[in-house]
Each structure stands twice: as structure tokens, then as C-alpha cells.
Amino acid sequence: MSDALLALAMPTALLWPLLLMLRVPLMAALADRGRPAALIDGLWCTAPLPALALALSVEEGALVLDWWLFGGHWALDGTRNALLAVTALLWLLAGGYARGYLAGELDKAVAGDGGAEARLTRFALLWPLTLSGNLLLLVAEDIASFYLGFAVMTFAGYGLVVHAGTRDARTGGQAYLVMAVLGEGLILAGLLWGAGSAGTTTLGGLREGMGEAPGGAWMGLLLWLGFGVKAGVVGLHLWLPLAHPVAPTPASAVLSGAMIKAGLVGWLATLPLGEPAATEAFAWLGRAMLVAGLAAAIGAALYGVCQCHPKVVLAYSSVSQMGMITALVAMGLVAPALWPALSMAVVLFAAHHGLTKGALFLGVGIGEHPPRLPAWLLWTLLALPALSLTGALASGLAAKWAFKAVLYDGGYKVVATWLSLAAVGTTALMTRTLWCQWQTDRQARQDGLEPLLSAMPLAWLATLLAALTLPWWLGDELVDQGWPPLAELPGLLWPLVLGLAGSVATWGVARWRPLRVTRRLPSGDLWWLLMGGWQRLRAWAQGSLDRLGSVQGAWVAWWVARERDAIEALDGMTRGEGWLRRHAAVLMMGVAAGLALLMVFGPA
């Protein structure tokens, strides 16, 4: 693509969602009174289409805008292209899914429900705004554009989380917003520190300068934790299991499939991965990332299988999968020589997880509103992305072999073994998800079936097809290791077998002797501990303020009493002065007599 065409195509891809957002209030203003406009229509769904066309047509290119902020620099390369294509495609299909998913909101709005109309308008406004931020951070090479896109995506996404307006939605939105503000503060501190130290305005310059700066590892720590809020790093993942189940299903799909990858993009753009010069300074940070990643990969799986809502289980699965990605990124600091090959595996893994997790979330809505398909065929289709996520099928198998081959060749078989154990947890999570969906599907089939050729089923099937065929259309350079030889399949599939066996054994034990659960593990885990601590701290502070108020009251009362005594003393003095004035002559005569006697009888 020529430079002139690129200069037109890239801004168009970023501005088209904003134009569609501005179209929403115009349509609402021109709509007939009493009949709300169909804000989520076919044109609205095309918001990511120019970005998808750009990613599929441009292999490499850059656009410099001197007038933009501190100097705009937007670029495309192999990694950005892959992530941009997957992100735009998922947003496109989820937007089509939203047309059917929110059709009930439009019906309520037409019937005169003002709350439904407000929710529909807010969703139609914030969806393309969130998308525009997501697209901008993917192509931005300058720090200002990157942070602008990240912040717009983060804070506009809050409106998608609280869409329902219920108590649970407000709780999920609160957790999302609190953690988002924390993450933004850490990111801003890391970016400003690193940019000031390196004297640069670009992410590439920041990355190079950080590797040589005296406090570079501490800058990296701030950026790892800041972007880790979005990526679900263990301890910072609190918003994920609270926000996903309350958000509309298409929003959950892009939250987990696309927006969560913004944290990974931030790591790839800012950390000195694969830089031998930074190995010594960043070794401790790499080890910390590795431990945190493996802890999230296994711990989230153990906690997630105890949940009952399929979207909550999928949220913990996202934490687990992103933990695996965190561990792989950490290897770029621990073993820089592996990073050139491992980076392609990480991008493939992220792309596979994005589309596959999107298909799984959209499948939850399909389970609640099943199409006119035979039950065996529907459940086969629902199981396919679950099998792929475990690493046993299609893009999942290719992604799993890609990073395991690099780790084996580099001599890090222990790390590969831990990741395989995490895959056992992934299998258990997928089994739990399908089980929870099956419970919902039985009731949904009694309520009625959806037409197969409607928005929701078609978008779901397209997402499923895109996820399963990802290695064939995304790019040959990402599937560098190719497909695993037959001799390697047992080593790749044993986590699936072990996870299924453990799930079946647990189910059999539960049927034979039903487990009496007196208290279920709450979704959000550490969030409720923090909220409990906050409540106790607030109660202690309120008690301290009450005690301070009591002391203050006693102090004021003491001074008031002293003031009253002083006033009474002054009154007494005033009365004494009056008495002295009335008897001044007598007193003077007495004083004179006393002085005379003193002079007569006193010593000579």
C-alpha cells in the first residue's frame, strides 16, 4: 500500500467508529416521538470494518503526524497486524451478535420503557468509543497516542459493564473502576518516568532507554503492574470475575477476547524483552512475573471450578490463560535468547485465546437462547472452542505446540511442565462451563428456540469458525513451528485426558455422596476481603472520630465552665467595686485612723 493510501486508510479505521458514535444522538433526536430509533443497526455494526480491512491489506507501514499531540507516530508490523485483525474481527462479530442480543431492549423501549431506551442509547454510544480506544492503542507507536487509546478504552468500557443497572452490575462496575484507576496511575507513572529518563516520546525509545536506565527495572515493575490490571495479573484480577457476569454477553466477549489483551500489548511495547543488556537488571522482575503467571494459571483454575455461573467460570479461565501468557512474557526477561521465537508463539496464543474465548462467551448467550438445531449438534459446536482452549484442537493445538517447542529447545522443560499442569486446570474449567450451560439450556429449550438465521446464532457460528481456522488465515510467520508431529501428541494431550478424568471422577463422587456446601466461594475472591477490610477500617475511623468528638465536646464543656466561673468572678468584682464606691468615705476615715494609731503607738 502506498504512503498516500496508508495516510488515508489508517485515520479512517480509527475515525469511523467515532463517526458512528456521533450518529447515535443524531438518530435519537430525529426519531419519531414515542418510537425510539433502531440505534444498533447494520451500519452501526460496521464500526471495526475499516480496521479489519487495514489489517488484512497492509503488511507493514508507518504514519507520522507532526500536528498530533506531541507528534503522532502510528505503525503496523507483523505483531500489530495480527492483533489488529483478531481484535477488529471479534468486535465486528460481537457487534452483529449485539443486534440480536439487545433486540429485547428495543422492544421495551418501543413499549415506553424509558430505562430500556436509556440503556440502549448508552450502549450504542459507548461501544464504538471503546472500540476506537482499543484500535488506537494497537497501532500507536508514540506514548501519547498509546496512553490516550488505553484510557479511552478503559473508561468507556465502564459503561458497558454497568449496562444492566442492577446491584450486581454496580458492584462489578465499582470493582472495574477502582482497579482501572489504580492501573492507570501505575501506567502513567511508569510512562512518564521512563520517557523522562530516556528523553523520548515513542514506545521504542522508551523500551530501549529503560533497559539502560539505572532504575529501569523499577520502571518496568510499574508498567508490568499497571498493564497487569487489564491483563488480570494475580492479585490485580479482582474486577474480571465481577464485571464479566454482569456485562451484556457481547461486551463480555470483547472484554475478555480483545480488551484484556491491551495489557499484553502494553508489556510487548514497553518492557525490554529479548534484550541481553537488560538481563541482569531485569532478572528479578522476570522471575517475579514467571511466579505470578504460574500462580494465576493454576490458582484461578482451582478457584474457578468452584463457581456456578458459566460467565464467572470463563472469567477465571481468562485469568488462568493470561497467567500462562504472563509466564511466557516473563521468559523474554529471564531468557532473552528465546524471545525472537517465543514472541511469535505469544502472539499466536493471544490471538487464539481472543477469538476462542469470544466464541465461548457468545456461546453462553446461545445456551440461554438456543437456536433451532438438534441438541447433539448444538452441544458439539459449543464443545469445539472448549476443546481448542485446552490445546487439543485447531488453533489451540497450534498455539500450545508453538510455545512448548521453544521452551523444550531452550532447556526450560520445567516451565513447560507447569504450563501443562495449568492446561489440566483449563480442561476442568471448560468442563465446568459446559456443565453450567447445560443446566441453563434445559430451561431455555422449554421457553422456546431462536431462528437459526438470526443475528445471534450467525455471529456465534462465524466467531467459532474464525477461531478454529485461525492458523490458516492469520499468517504463516506466526505458526513458525508448524503442526506437532504425531509422536508429540501424547505429550500435548495428556493434560486433556487428566483434566477430563478428574472432572468425571469429581462428578461421580458428587453423585454418589452429594457434597454439602454450606458456603460457596464468592466470585471476586480477594475483592470481598478488601471490601471487608475497608468496612472495618471505616468503622474504626468512624469510632475514632466519634471518640475524638467526645473529647472535643468535653474540652469545650470544660472551657465553657471555666468561662462561666470567670464571668461569675468578674460579676463579684464588679459588685465589690460598687460597694467600695458607696462606702469610700467611711473606708478612707478608717484608713486614716489606722495610720494615726500606727504613728502614735509605732516605734519611734
C-alpha positions in Angstrom: 0.0 0.0 0.0 1.3 3.4 -0.9 2.1 6.1 1.7 -0.8 8.3 0.5 -3.2 5.4 0.7 -2.0 4.4 4.1 -2.3 8.0 5.3 -6.0 7.8 4.3 -6.7 4.2 5.4 -5.3 4.4 9.0 -7.1 7.6 10.1 -10.3 6.2 8.5 -10.0 3.0 10.5 -9.7 5.0 13.7 -12.3 7.7 13.0 -15.1 5.6 11.5 -16.2 4.3 15.0 -16.3 7.8 16.3 -18.4 9.0 13.4 -20.9 6.2 14.1 -20.9 7.2 17.7 -21.8 10.8 16.8 -24.6 9.4 14.6 -26.3 7.9 17.6 -27.5 11.2 19.2 -28.5 12.5 15.8 -30.7 9.5 15.1 -32.2 9.7 18.6 -33.0 13.4 18.0 -34.6 12.7 14.6 -36.6 9.7 15.7 -40.4 9.9 15.9 -41.7 10.8 19.3 -42.9 7.6 21.1 -40.9 5.3 18.8 -37.2 5.1 19.6 -34.8 4.7 16.7 -33.1 1.4 16.0 -29.7 2.7 17.1 -27.9 -0.7 16.7 -28.4 -1.3 13.0 -26.3 -2.7 10.2 -24.3 0.4 9.7 -23.5 0.7 13.4 -22.1 -2.8 13.3 -19.6 -1.8 10.6 -17.5 0.2 13.1 -14.5 -2.2 13.1 -14.7 -3.0 9.4 -12.2 -0.4 8.1 -9.7 -1.5 10.7 -10.1 -5.2 9.7 -9.6 -4.3 6.1 -6.5 -2.3 7.0 -5.0 -5.2 9.0 -5.6 -7.7 6.2 -4.3 -5.5 3.4 -1.2 -3.9 4.9 1.8 -5.9 6.0 3.9 -3.0 7.2 3.7 0.7 7.2 4.0 3.9 9.4 2.3 7.2 9.5 3.8 10.3 11.2 1.6 13.2 12.2 3.6 16.2 13.4 0.4 18.1 14.4 -0.9 15.3 16.7 -0.3 15.8 20.4 3.5 15.6 20.9 4.0 14.2 17.4 1.9 11.2 16.4 3.5 8.0 15.2 1.3 5.2 14.1 2.7 2.0 12.7 1.8 -1.5 11.5 4.0 -4.6 11.6 3.6 -8.3 11.9 2.6 -8.4 15.5 0.4 -5.3 15.3 -1.3 -6.7 12.2 -2.2 -10.0 13.8 -3.6 -8.4 16.9 -5.4 -5.7 15.0 -7.0 -8.3 12.7 -8.2 -10.5 15.5 -9.4 -7.5 17.6 -11.3 -5.9 14.7 -12.9 -9.3 13.7 -14.0 -10.0 17.2 -15.5 -6.6 17.6 -17.3 -6.9 14.3 -18.9 -10.3 15.1 -19.7 -9.3 18.7 -21.4 -6.1 17.3 -23.6 -8.3 15.0 -24.4 -10.5 18.0 -25.4 -7.4 20.0 -28.1 -6.6 17.4 -29.9 -9.8 18.3 -29.0 -9.8 22.0 -30.3 -6.3 22.6 -33.4 -6.6 20.5 -35.4 -7.1 23.7 -34.2 -3.7 24.9 -35.5 -2.1 21.8 -38.9 -3.8 22.2 -39.1 -2.5 25.8 -38.1 1.0 24.6 -40.8 0.9 21.9 -43.3 -0.1 24.6 -42.5 3.0 26.6 -39.8 1.8 29.0 -37.6 4.9 29.4 -34.9 2.9 31.3 -34.5 0.5 28.4 -34.2 3.3 25.9 -31.5 5.0 28.1 -29.6 1.7 28.4 -29.8 1.1 24.6 -28.6 4.6 23.8 -25.7 4.4 26.3 -24.6 1.1 24.8 -24.8 2.4 21.2 -22.7 5.4 22.2 -20.0 3.7 24.3 -19.5 0.6 22.2 -17.8 2.4 19.2 -16.0 4.8 21.6 -14.5 1.8 23.5 -13.6 0.2 20.1 -11.8 3.4 18.9 -9.6 3.4 22.0 -8.8 -0.3 21.5 -7.8 0.2 17.9 -5.7 3.3 18.6 -3.6 1.6 21.3 -2.8 -1.2 18.9 -1.4 1.0 16.1 0.2 3.7 18.3 3.9 3.9 18.5 4.1 7.3 20.3 3.4 7.3 24.0 0.7 10.0 24.0 -1.5 8.2 21.4 -1.0 4.8 23.2 -2.0 6.2 26.6 -4.9 8.1 25.1 -6.3 4.9 23.4 -5.7 2.9 26.5 -7.5 5.4 28.8 -10.4 5.9 26.4 -10.9 2.1 26.1 -10.7 1.6 29.8 -13.1 4.3 31.0 -15.6 4.0 28.1 -15.7 0.3 28.9 -17.1 1.0 32.3 -20.4 2.0 30.8 -20.6 -1.4 29.1 -20.0 -3.2 32.4 -22.8 -1.3 34.3 -25.3 -1.6 31.4 -27.9 -3.6 33.3 -28.0 -1.1 36.2 -28.6 -3.8 38.8 -26.9 -4.0 42.2 -24.5 -6.7 40.9 -23.8 -4.5 37.8 -22.9 -1.6 40.1 -20.7 -3.8 42.2 -18.9 -5.1 39.1 -18.6 -1.6 37.8 -17.2 -0.4 41.1 -14.5 -3.1 41.1 -13.7 -2.4 37.4 -13.4 1.3 38.0 -11.3 1.1 41.2 -8.8 -1.3 39.6 -8.8 0.7 36.4 -7.9 4.0 38.2 -5.1 2.1 40.1 -3.8 0.7 36.9 -3.9 4.0 35.1 -2.0 5.6 37.9 0.8 3.0 37.7 0.9 3.1 33.9 1.1 6.9 33.8 3.9 6.9 36.5 5.9 4.3 34.6 5.5 6.0 31.2 6.4 9.5 32.5 9.4 8.2 34.4 10.6 6.1 31.5 10.0 8.8 28.9 11.7 11.5 31.0 14.7 9.2 31.7 15.1 8.2 28.1 14.2 11.6 26.6 11.8 10.1 24.1 8.2 10.2 23.1 8.0 6.8 21.4 7.4 3.4 22.8 10.5 2.0 21.0 12.7 4.7 22.5 11.1 4.1 25.9 11.9 0.3 25.7 15.5 0.9 24.7 16.1 3.6 27.3 14.5 1.5 30.1 17.0 -1.3 29.5 19.9 1.1 30.1 18.4 3.4 32.8 19.7 3.0 36.4 16.2 2.5 37.7 14.8 0.7 34.6 13.7 -2.4 36.5 11.5 -0.3 38.8 10.0 1.5 35.8 9.3 -2.0 34.4 7.7 -3.0 37.6 5.3 -0.1 37.5 4.4 -0.8 33.9 4.0 -4.6 34.5 1.6 -4.0 37.4 -0.2 -1.2 35.6 -0.9 -3.1 32.5 -1.3 -6.2 34.7 -4.6 -4.8 36.0 -6.0 -5.1 32.5 -4.3 -8.4 31.9 -5.6 -10.0 35.1 -2.3 -10.5 36.9 -2.9 -12.4 40.1 -3.9 -10.0 42.9 -5.0 -7.4 40.4 -7.5 -9.6 38.6 -10.4 -8.7 41.0 -12.6 -7.0 38.5 -12.7 -9.8 36.0 -15.0 -12.3 37.8 -17.2 -9.4 38.9 -17.5 -7.5 35.7 -17.9 -10.4 33.2 -21.1 -12.0 34.5 -23.0 -8.6 34.8 -21.9 -7.2 31.4 -24.0 -7.9 28.3 -22.7 -11.1 26.7 -21.2 -9.3 23.6 -19.5 -6.9 25.9 -18.1 -9.8 27.9 -16.8 -11.3 24.7 -14.8 -8.2 23.8 -13.7 -7.6 27.4 -12.1 -11.0 27.6 -11.2 -11.5 24.0 -9.9 -8.1 23.0 -9.6 -5.5 25.8 -7.8 -7.8 28.2 -5.1 -8.2 25.5 -4.3 -4.5 25.9 -2.3 -5.4 29.0 -0.2 -7.8 26.9 0.2 -5.1 24.2 1.5 -2.8 26.8 4.1 -5.3 28.0 5.3 -6.0 24.5 5.5 -2.3 23.7 7.4 -1.1 26.8 9.3 -3.9 28.5 12.9 -4.7 27.2 12.0 -8.2 26.2 14.8 -10.2 24.5 17.4 -7.5 25.3 20.5 -9.2 26.6 21.8 -5.9 28.0 18.8 -5.8 30.3 19.0 -9.3 31.6 21.0 -8.6 34.8 18.9 -5.6 35.9 15.6 -7.2 35.0 16.2 -10.8 36.0 14.4 -10.4 39.4 11.4 -8.8 37.6 11.3 -11.6 35.1 11.3 -14.2 37.9 8.6 -12.4 39.7 6.5 -12.3 36.6 7.1 -16.0 36.0 6.0 -17.0 39.5 3.0 -14.7 39.4 2.0 -16.0 36.0 2.1 -19.7 37.0 0.3 -18.9 40.3 -2.5 -17.2 38.3 -2.6 -20.1 35.8 -3.1 -22.8 38.4 -4.8 -20.8 41.3 -7.5 -19.3 39.1 -8.3 -22.7 37.7 -8.7 -24.2 41.2 -11.0 -21.3 42.3 -12.9 -21.1 39.0 -14.2 -24.7 39.1 -16.0 -23.9 42.3 -18.2 -21.3 40.6 -21.7 -21.9 39.2 -22.3 -19.2 36.7 -20.7 -20.1 33.3 -19.5 -16.5 32.7 -17.8 -16.4 36.1 -16.1 -19.7 35.3 -15.0 -18.2 31.9 -13.7 -15.1 33.7 -11.5 -17.2 35.9 -10.4 -19.1 32.8 -9.3 -15.8 31.3 -7.2 -15.1 34.5 -5.7 -18.6 34.1 -4.9 -18.2 30.4 -3.5 -14.7 30.9 -1.4 -16.2 33.7 0.1 -18.6 31.1 0.8 -15.7 28.8 2.4 -13.7 31.7 4.8 -16.6 32.3 5.7 -16.8 28.6 6.3 -13.0 28.5 8.5 -13.4 31.6 10.8 -15.7 29.7 11.6 -12.7 27.5 13.4 -11.2 30.6 14.7 -14.5 32.1 16.0 -16.0 28.8 16.3 -13.2 26.2 17.7 -15.6 23.6 14.4 -17.4 23.4 12.3 -14.3 22.8 12.5 -13.9 19.0 10.9 -17.4 18.5 8.8 -17.2 21.7 7.3 -13.8 20.8 5.6 -15.3 17.8 4.2 -18.0 19.9 2.9 -15.5 22.4 1.1 -13.5 19.7 -0.4 -16.7 18.3 -1.5 -17.8 21.8 -3.1 -14.3 22.4 -4.9 -14.3 19.1 -6.2 -17.9 19.6 -7.4 -17.0 23.2 -9.1 -13.8 21.9 -11.3 -15.5 19.3 -11.8 -18.7 21.2 -12.8 -17.0 24.4 -15.1 -14.7 22.4 -16.8 -17.8 20.9 -17.2 -19.3 24.4 -18.8 -16.1 25.8 -21.1 -15.8 22.9 -21.9 -19.4 23.3 -23.2 -18.7 26.8 -25.9 -16.4 25.3 -26.6 -19.2 22.7 -27.1 -21.6 25.6 -29.6 -19.1 27.1 -31.4 -18.6 23.7 -30.6 -21.8 21.8 -31.2 -21.8 18.0 -33.2 -24.4 16.1 -30.5 -27.1 16.0 -30.5 -30.7 17.2 -29.3 -30.8 20.7 -26.3 -33.1 19.8 -25.2 -30.7 17.1 -25.5 -27.6 19.3 -23.5 -29.2 22.1 -20.9 -30.4 19.7 -20.4 -26.9 18.4 -20.4 -25.5 22.0 -17.7 -28.0 22.9 -15.4 -27.2 20.0 -14.0 -23.9 21.3 -13.7 -25.5 24.8 -11.5 -28.3 23.3 -9.5 -25.7 21.4 -8.8 -23.7 24.5 -7.5 -26.8 26.3 -4.9 -27.1 23.5 -6.3 -30.3 22.0 -7.8 -28.9 18.7 -7.2 -26.5 15.9 -5.7 -23.1 16.9 -5.3 -24.2 20.5 -3.1 -27.2 19.4 -1.0 -25.0 17.2 -0.5 -22.3 19.9 0.3 -24.9 22.5 2.9 -26.6 20.3 4.4 -23.3 19.3 5.5 -22.3 22.8 6.2 -25.7 24.2 8.6 -26.4 21.3 10.5 -23.2 22.0 10.7 -24.0 25.8 11.8 -27.6 25.1 14.5 -26.4 22.7 15.7 -23.8 25.1 16.0 -26.3 28.0 13.1 -24.9 30.1 11.1 -28.2 30.4 10.1 -27.4 34.0 8.3 -24.3 32.8 6.6 -26.3 30.1 5.5 -28.9 32.7 4.0 -26.2 34.9 2.1 -24.8 31.9 0.9 -28.3 31.1 -0.5 -28.6 34.7 -2.3 -25.3 34.1 -3.8 -26.9 31.0 -5.3 -29.6 33.2 -7.0 -26.8 35.1 -8.2 -25.3 31.8 -9.8 -28.6 30.9 -11.6 -28.7 34.3 -12.8 -25.1 33.8 -14.1 -25.9 30.3 -15.9 -29.0 31.7 -17.4 -26.9 34.4 -18.5 -24.2 31.9 -20.3 -26.7 29.7 -22.0 -28.3 32.7 -23.3 -25.0 33.9 -24.5 -24.1 30.4 -26.3 -27.5 30.2 -28.3 -26.6 33.3 -29.4 -23.4 31.7 -30.1 -24.9 28.3 -32.7 -27.3 29.7 -34.8 -24.4 30.9 -34.2 -22.3 27.8 -35.5 -25.1 25.5 -38.7 -25.1 27.4 -39.1 -21.4 26.8 -38.6 -21.7 23.0 -36.0 -21.8 20.3 -34.4 -18.9 18.3 -34.4 -19.0 14.4 -31.0 -20.3 13.2 -30.7 -17.5 10.6 -30.8 -14.7 13.1 -28.1 -12.3 14.3 -27.0 -14.1 17.5 -26.5 -17.7 16.0 -24.9 -16.4 12.8 -22.4 -14.2 14.7 -21.6 -17.0 17.1 -21.0 -19.5 14.3 -18.8 -17.1 12.4 -16.8 -16.4 15.6 -16.4 -20.2 16.1 -15.3 -20.7 12.5 -12.8 -17.9 12.7 -11.4 -19.2 16.0 -10.9 -22.8 14.7 -9.3 -21.7 11.4 -7.1 -19.0 12.9 -3.7 -20.6 11.9 -4.7 -20.8 8.3 -5.7 -17.2 7.8 -3.8 -15.2 10.4 -0.3 -15.6 8.8 2.3 -18.3 8.3 5.0 -16.4 10.2 3.1 -16.8 13.4 2.8 -20.6 13.0 6.6 -20.9 12.8 6.8 -24.3 14.5 4.1 -25.8 12.2 1.8 -28.5 13.5 3.1 -31.0 16.0 4.4 -34.4 14.8 2.3 -37.4 15.7 4.9 -38.5 18.2 4.4 -35.3 20.2 0.6 -35.6 20.5 0.7 -37.8 23.7 2.8 -35.1 25.4 0.4 -32.4 24.3 -2.9 -34.2 25.0 -2.3 -35.8 28.5 -3.5 -32.6 30.3 -6.8 -33.0 28.4 -7.1 -36.7 29.5 -6.1 -36.0 33.1 -8.5 -33.0 33.3 -11.4 -34.9 31.9 -10.7 -37.9 34.2 -10.5 -35.6 37.2 -13.8 -33.9 36.3 -15.6 -37.2 35.7 -14.3 -38.6 39.0 -15.4 -35.5 40.9 -18.8 -35.7 39.3 -19.2 -39.4 40.2 -18.2 -38.8 43.8 -20.7 -35.9 44.0 -23.5 -38.1 42.6 -22.6 -41.0 44.9 -22.3 -38.8 48.0 -23.6 -35.3 47.4 -21.3 -32.7 48.8 -22.9 -30.4 51.4 -21.7 -27.0 50.6 -22.6 -24.6 53.4 -20.9 -21.6 51.9 -19.9 -21.2 48.3 -16.7 -19.4 47.3 -17.8 -15.9 46.1 -16.8 -14.7 42.7 -14.3 -11.8 43.0 -12.4 -13.7 45.8 -10.0 -11.0 47.1 -12.4 -8.1 46.3 -14.6 -9.1 49.2 -11.7 -9.4 51.6 -10.6 -5.9 50.6 -14.1 -4.6 51.0 -14.4 -6.3 54.4 -11.1 -4.7 55.4 -12.3 -1.3 54.1 -15.5 -1.6 56.1 -13.6 -2.4 59.2 -11.2 0.4 58.6 -14.1 2.8 58.0 -15.8 1.6 61.2 -12.6 2.1 63.2 -12.1 5.5 61.7 -15.7 6.4 62.4 -15.3 5.2 66.0 -12.1 7.2 66.3 -13.9 10.3 65.0 -16.7 9.7 67.5 -14.2 9.4 70.4 -12.4 12.5 69.2 -15.7 14.3 69.0 -16.5 13.2 72.6 -13.1 14.5 73.7 -13.6 17.7 71.8 -17.1 18.1 73.4 -15.7 17.5 76.9 -12.9 20.0 76.2 -15.3 22.7 75.0 -17.6 22.0 78.0 -14.6 22.4 80.4 -13.7 25.8 78.8 -17.4 26.8 78.8 -17.5 26.0 82.6 -14.3 28.0 83.1 -15.7 30.9 81.2 -18.8 30.8 83.4 -16.6 30.8 86.6 -14.7 33.7 85.2 -17.8 35.6 84.4 -19.1 35.0 87.9 -15.8 36.2 89.3 -16.0 39.4 87.2 -19.5 39.9 88.4 -18.3 39.6 92.0 -15.5 42.0 91.4 -18.0 44.4 89.8 -20.3 44.2 92.8 -17.3 44.7 95.2 -16.3 47.8 93.2 -19.7 49.2 93.6 -19.7 48.6 97.4 -16.3 50.2 97.7 -17.6 53.3 95.9 -20.6 53.5 98.2 -18.5 53.3 101.3 -15.4 55.1 100.1 -15.7 57.9 102.8 -16.0 55.5 105.7 -13.2 53.4 104.4 -10.9 56.5 104.0 -11.7 57.5 107.6 -10.9 54.0 108.8 -7.6 54.0 106.9 -6.7 57.5 108.3 -7.5 56.3 111.9 -5.4 53.2 111.4 -2.4 55.3 110.1 -2.8 57.7 113.1 -2.7 54.8 115.6 0.2 53.3 113.8 2.1 56.6 114.1 1.2 57.1 117.8 1.9 53.6 119.0 4.5 52.6 116.5 8.2 52.6 117.2 9.9 55.9 117.3 
